[in-house]
Every structure is written in C-alpha cells, then in structure tokens.
Amino acid sequence: MATKKKDTATKETAIATIGPELSGFPVLNPAEAEEALDVIRENLGSAGFQIGNLDRITVPPGGGKVFTVNTGDAEECVPKLTGIIVLAPEQNALWAKTMEEAPNDPPICFSGDGIHGTGDPFETGSIETHLCATCPKKAWGTDLKGGKGKACRDLRPIFLLQEGEYLPIIVQTPRMSLKRLSGYFTLLARKGIPYYSVVTEIGLAQEQKSGTPLYSILTFAMKALIPKELRPTIKEFQGALRAHSFTPPIAAEFKEDAGNGEVFQEQYNPFTEEGETPPETS
C-alpha cells in the first residue's frame, strides 16, 4: 500500500514539473505515457496501421494565412499549428510527369532516408537502388517544367504530435520552406537541443520571389522545452513511426507548393524573427 502511495506521489510530482504548457501531451505525462505507447505499439503493427491514414496538412495556395485542419467532425481554419515534431525525415521523390499531368501518380523513384533511392529514374524498365547524391536527376536545372529546380524533389514531412493526441499529423514542408526548417533545426542543435525535445509553433508568412506569384512559407518558433527525463518516450515514438514513414506520397499532395524551386537563401533566425528569445539549455 505504501509503495502504491509512493508511486502515485512520484507521478504527481513528475506531472507537476511538466508545467501547463506540456501537460496536454499524453506521451509526456507519466500517468499516460505507457498507455499511449501501448496504443502506438498495437496500432503501428503491420496489420493495422498505414502512414497514409494520418491527416496531412498542406500549405495554403496564393499566400494563404491559415491551415485547414480536420477536427473529425468538420474542417477548421487555424493560423498556427503547435506540437512536438516527433519525426522529420529527409526524403527524395521523382515523378515522371508534372503534378498537373498526373496528380495521383506515385513517384517512379523514392528515397525514405534521403540517401538511397529505389525505383526506375530513367524509365529503363529496371527497378534499382542507387545513391541519391550522385543521381543526375538531383542536379539543378533538371526541373520537369524547365525551371531552375531539380527533377527529383527534396521532401521533409513533419510528423507533428499535438496536444491530446496519440498519433501525429503530417505537415508537408513546401520546397521554399525547407531552408527555414533546416535553419530552425540548426539553431536548436547549436543550443544542444534535439528538435523532438521542444514544443514547436508552426505558422505561415507570405513571400514573393521575382517571377513567381505570392505564396506562403512556414515559420517556426520554440514554445517550450521538454525536460531531458521526459524525452525517452518521444524516442520510442520516433522508432515506431520511422519504420512506417517510407510511404511515397502522390504528386497532388504538393499542389499548393508554389515557387520555382530556387533555394531560400535569406538568413533566418526563428527566435528573433518570431519574437522569441534563444532557449536556455540548462
């Protein structure tokens, strides 16, 4: 009996140290974390879970300032998304045709880790595995529409775990936002902070490059730091999701991805630009 009281007191103390900004995440709540992980283990089994069943959020077209989110009963427009980035794998995908020509086609070559691609990039009739770094389809100026970009697209889907949820949504990172996401992760790394150990706020900003229509880009800001002792369960989530994240997307999932494929070169500091201060690591 005393042991049970002690365990309860320990959980209550741990919960108290989380703070209100983290208490809404089941995976961080000691009283719910094991249950959450049991659900993940069960539902991520090969028989019951498909990564394609997760809700996918795309950047709105035409410089839109709100995300459209499926709440279960209806769709809701929200200006920002907040949660823990559990996983953000670097991927590559090559389509034989443009999105306008074949919006529902899967890529003819896909890499789930950004290193090894598997497919038939030159349409020879033979599926092979090769290194993405040396593939001619990754060269600048090979864009299917004749632009400056690459035929094989850099992808980085964001698996965002929101409050009260056991499974994440997927936020598609448009190519014009890849540098911003990389800049955010780099700044966190400079502070010794893994990207999965913070609560991140994802917003939208408008941008327009020469010769392109107005389009939206993602912004990133850290809202809370997760204590080190609460991070192991996030790593378990990562492991479970990573094995199922190698599902190739279809072209239509990037229909809102405006821009001409040029790399976003502007120096970006998510903390100063979004009104935040650099986090303390201690």
C-alpha positions in Angstrom: 0.0 0.0 0.0 2.8 2.3 0.9 4.5 1.5 -2.4 1.4 2.5 -4.3 1.1 5.8 -2.4 4.8 6.4 -3.2 4.3 5.7 -6.9 1.3 8.0 -7.0 3.2 10.7 -5.3 6.1 10.3 -7.7 3.8 10.6 -10.7 2.1 13.6 -9.3 5.4 15.3 -8.7 6.6 14.5 -12.2 3.4 15.8 -13.6 3.8 19.0 -11.6 7.3 19.5 -13.1 6.0 19.4 -16.6 4.1 22.6 -16.3 0.8 23.6 -18.1 2.5 24.1 -21.5 3.4 20.4 -21.6 0.7 18.7 -19.5 -1.6 18.3 -22.5 0.7 15.8 -24.3 -0.1 12.2 -23.2 3.4 11.0 -24.2 4.9 13.3 -21.6 2.5 12.6 -18.8 4.0 9.7 -16.7 0.4 8.6 -15.8 -0.5 8.2 -19.5 2.8 7.6 -21.3 2.8 3.8 -21.0 -0.8 3.6 -22.2 0.0 5.9 -25.1 3.0 3.8 -26.1 0.9 0.6 -25.8 -1.6 2.1 -28.3 1.3 3.1 -30.6 2.8 -0.4 -30.5 -0.5 -2.0 -31.2 -1.7 0.3 -34.0 1.7 0.6 -35.7 1.7 -3.1 -36.3 1.9 -4.2 -40.0 -1.7 -5.3 -40.0 -3.4 -2.3 -38.5 -1.7 0.9 -39.4 -0.9 2.8 -42.6 1.0 6.1 -42.6 -1.3 7.3 -45.3 -4.2 7.2 -42.8 -2.6 10.1 -40.9 -4.1 13.6 -41.5 -1.9 15.6 -43.9 -1.7 19.4 -43.7 -0.6 21.3 -46.7 0.4 24.9 -47.1 -2.4 27.0 -48.5 -2.1 28.4 -52.0 -1.9 32.0 -53.1 -0.3 33.3 -49.9 -3.0 32.0 -47.6 -2.5 32.6 -43.9 -4.4 29.7 -42.4 -4.1 25.9 -42.3 -7.1 23.7 -42.9 -7.3 21.1 -40.2 -9.6 18.1 -40.0 -11.2 18.1 -36.5 -13.1 14.8 -37.0 -16.5 16.4 -37.4 -15.6 19.2 -39.7 -12.7 21.2 -41.2 -11.3 24.2 -39.2 -9.1 27.0 -40.3 -6.3 27.8 -37.9 -3.4 30.3 -38.2 -0.9 28.2 -36.4 -0.1 24.6 -35.5 1.5 23.7 -32.2 3.0 20.4 -31.1 6.1 18.2 -30.8 7.9 17.4 -34.0 8.4 13.7 -33.4 10.0 13.0 -36.8 11.1 15.0 -39.8 12.8 12.5 -42.3 14.7 13.8 -45.2 13.3 12.2 -48.4 13.6 12.4 -52.1 10.9 11.7 -54.8 11.0 11.8 -58.6 7.8 11.9 -60.7 7.8 11.0 -64.4 5.2 13.7 -65.1 4.2 17.1 -63.6 1.5 17.3 -61.0 -0.8 18.9 -63.5 -0.4 16.0 -65.9 -0.7 13.2 -63.3 -1.7 14.4 -59.8 -2.4 10.9 -58.5 0.7 9.2 -59.7 3.2 7.9 -57.1 6.9 8.7 -57.8 8.9 6.5 -60.1 11.8 6.7 -57.7 11.6 7.3 -53.9 14.1 7.6 -51.0 12.8 7.4 -47.5 16.1 8.4 -45.9 17.4 11.0 -48.5 20.4 8.8 -49.2 19.3 5.6 -51.1 16.7 5.9 -53.8 14.8 2.9 -55.2 13.0 3.0 -58.5 13.4 3.5 -62.2 14.5 7.1 -62.5 15.5 6.8 -66.2 12.5 4.6 -67.1 14.5 1.8 -68.4 12.1 -0.8 -67.1 14.5 -1.9 -64.3 14.0 -1.0 -60.7 17.3 -0.5 -58.8 18.7 1.1 -55.7 21.2 3.8 -56.0 22.8 6.8 -54.2 20.7 9.9 -54.4 23.8 12.3 -54.1 25.2 11.1 -57.5 21.9 10.8 -59.4 21.7 13.2 -62.4 18.0 13.8 -61.6 19.2 15.6 -58.4 21.1 18.2 -60.4 19.8 21.8 -60.6 18.2 22.8 -63.9 16.6 19.4 -64.5 13.1 20.6 -63.4 10.3 19.0 -65.5 8.9 22.4 -66.3 12.2 23.7 -67.5 12.9 25.8 -64.4 16.0 26.2 -62.2 15.0 23.5 -59.8 15.7 19.7 -59.6 13.6 17.0 -61.2 13.9 14.9 -58.1 12.3 16.8 -55.2 13.7 17.3 -51.7 10.9 16.4 -49.2 10.8 16.7 -45.5 7.4 15.8 -44.0 6.9 17.0 -40.4 5.2 14.5 -38.0 3.7 16.8 -35.5 2.2 15.4 -32.3 -0.4 17.8 -31.0 -2.0 18.2 -27.5 -4.3 15.4 -26.5 -3.3 13.2 -29.4 -1.5 9.8 -29.5 -0.7 9.9 -33.2 0.8 12.9 -35.2 -0.5 14.8 -38.2 1.8 15.2 -41.2 2.7 18.8 -42.2 4.1 18.8 -45.8 7.1 21.1 -46.0 7.0 23.0 -49.3 10.3 23.3 -51.0 10.5 27.1 -50.4 10.3 26.4 -46.6 13.0 23.7 -46.5 15.8 26.1 -45.6 13.6 27.6 -42.8 13.1 24.2 -41.3 16.7 23.4 -41.6 17.6 26.8 -40.1 15.3 26.1 -37.1 16.8 22.7 -36.5 20.3 24.0 -36.9 19.8 26.7 -34.3 18.3 24.2 -31.9 21.4 22.0 -32.5 23.7 24.9 -31.7 22.0 25.0 -28.3 22.3 21.3 -27.8 18.5 20.8 -28.2 17.1 17.9 -30.2 14.2 19.0 -32.4 11.9 16.4 -30.8 12.5 17.8 -27.3 10.7 21.1 -27.8 7.1 22.2 -28.4 7.2 24.0 -31.8 4.7 26.5 -33.2 4.4 26.4 -37.0 2.9 29.5 -38.6 2.6 31.0 -42.1 4.2 34.0 -43.7 3.8 35.4 -47.2 6.7 35.7 -49.7 7.1 36.5 -53.4 10.2 36.0 -55.4 10.8 37.6 -58.8 8.8 36.0 -61.5 6.6 33.9 -59.1 3.1 34.5 -57.7 2.6 35.2 -54.0 2.9 32.1 -51.9 3.1 31.0 -48.3 6.1 29.7 -46.4 6.3 28.1 -43.0 7.7 29.8 -39.9 9.0 28.0 -36.8 9.2 29.1 -33.1 10.1 27.2 -30.0 7.3 27.5 -27.3 8.5 25.2 -24.6 11.5 23.0 -23.7 10.8 19.3 -22.7 13.0 18.2 -19.7 15.6 15.5 -20.6 14.0 12.9 -18.3 10.8 13.1 -20.3 12.4 12.6 -23.8 12.9 8.7 -23.9 9.2 8.1 -24.8 9.5 10.6 -27.7 12.4 8.5 -29.0 10.2 5.4 -28.8 7.6 7.2 -30.8 10.3 8.0 -33.3 11.3 4.4 -33.7 7.8 3.2 -34.2 7.0 5.9 -36.8 10.3 5.8 -38.7 9.7 2.3 -39.8 6.4 3.3 -41.3 7.4 6.7 -42.8 8.8 5.3 -46.0 5.4 5.6 -47.8 5.8 7.5 -51.1 3.5 10.5 -51.5 1.4 11.3 -54.5 2.0 14.4 -56.6 -1.3 16.1 -55.6 -0.1 16.4 -52.0 2.2 19.2 -53.2 -0.4 21.2 -55.3 -0.1 24.2 -53.0 3.7 24.2 -53.3 4.2 27.3 -55.3 7.6 28.7 -56.2 10.1 27.9 -58.9 12.4 25.6 -56.9 15.0 28.1 -56.1 16.7 27.6 -52.7 15.6 30.1 -49.9 18.9 31.8 -49.3 17.9 34.5 -46.8 19.5 34.1 -43.3 16.7 33.0 -41.0 16.7 33.1 -37.2 13.3 31.7 -35.9 13.7 33.1 -32.5 14.4 36.7 -33.4 12.1 36.7 -36.4 9.1 35.2 -34.5 9.7 37.4 -31.4 11.3 34.6 -29.3 14.5 34.6 -27.4 17.1 31.8 -27.7 16.2 28.9 -25.3 18.2 28.1 -22.2 19.6 24.6 -22.3 20.1 24.2 -18.5 
